């Protein structure tokens, strides 16, 4: 339960109905959270929450009775840790985590029934202190945190200044000075270790852009723009449908990929994309400029023959197996003469055509049909596939149409964010 003042309380839903024994607040700067530990549950005896309301189950290091948890942030080269203690002896009665999510079993000072752990002490001498209910020998144990971090030299960093790089995020930095005067041995001294290197929240350098023609059935593609920040931000997309003046925008359900094909319902509206960049430090958003008003794909003009050309009304055509790349289906036809070749793809469970395309030919030869699957017809989860029923038709000049049916599979690609260099 949560309360803004300690007087008025509101019940909240936990991640699991375990026996939750204790909760604490802590974590690295910018990643603080509530962490609760419990004495029951199968592999999920930890839960975390950024606000005390929405909880997520986490995997504990083992299914022991975890009775207490605390966050400590040792100064210098010792990284902050969550520490939890257990009463289920013998064995690893302590577990630690740098973030409340990933836990590692640790060996206690003795196999006692550890009931509580806390962090505190004079400045510069802070430590974890745990107490036990029962056990042999001392029933108190102390720890200053995780082991001192091992250090490695930074290649080429031998001058009096050093500019932190993205790879230094969450690390600690110190410098060693060597003094030499020709008499062995040389003298060495090291500076104190720096504080943990903070990251940088995402920031947009250049806005996302859209390419393609704003017409029903014509695919649009987004470039996510350029972003700074470290760790490198992860990008997510959301297409929106707006009024003709780019007002009253509404998100298009499931339209989160790098391409979107306007549907008939999008006619006379505009489209834009919001790109959100996220890393452990924070997040930021930027929107593309709106497209032109979505129009209707022009109706193809009827086939006009060169004077003196005699129509060949044969409709016997052949089609090679369709090739799929991303959301694009390519089919090559062999047609006997002048006419119109068309293809329509449909996905079960979706309204209207998933894709449609057509071409005209003036003579016998090959015709390439490119059918782009609309985003609304693709699976919502990347990596999933859908079966597309294709109807391919050839209508010769002066003859009757003839159609062939086929089925192919289309897989929704997983978005690969553009990496800012």
Protein Blocks (a to p, Z undefined) as FASTA:
>chain_A
ZZfklmaccddddfbdcddfbdcdeddehiaccddddfedehiacccdfklmaccddddf
bdcddfbdcddddehjbccddddddfbdgdjfbdcdfklmaccddddfbdcddfbdcded
dehiaccddddfbdehjfbdcdebjcdddddddehiacfbdcddfklgoiacddddddde
hiacdddddddddddddddddddfbdcddedjddehiacdddebjaeddddddddddddd
ddfkopaiacdehiacfbdcddfklgoiacddddddddfkbccddddddddddddddddd
dddddehiacdfbfbdcddddddehjaccdddddfbdcddddddddehiacjfbdcdddd
fbecdddddddddfklpcfbghiacddddddddddehiacdddddddddddddddddddZ
Z
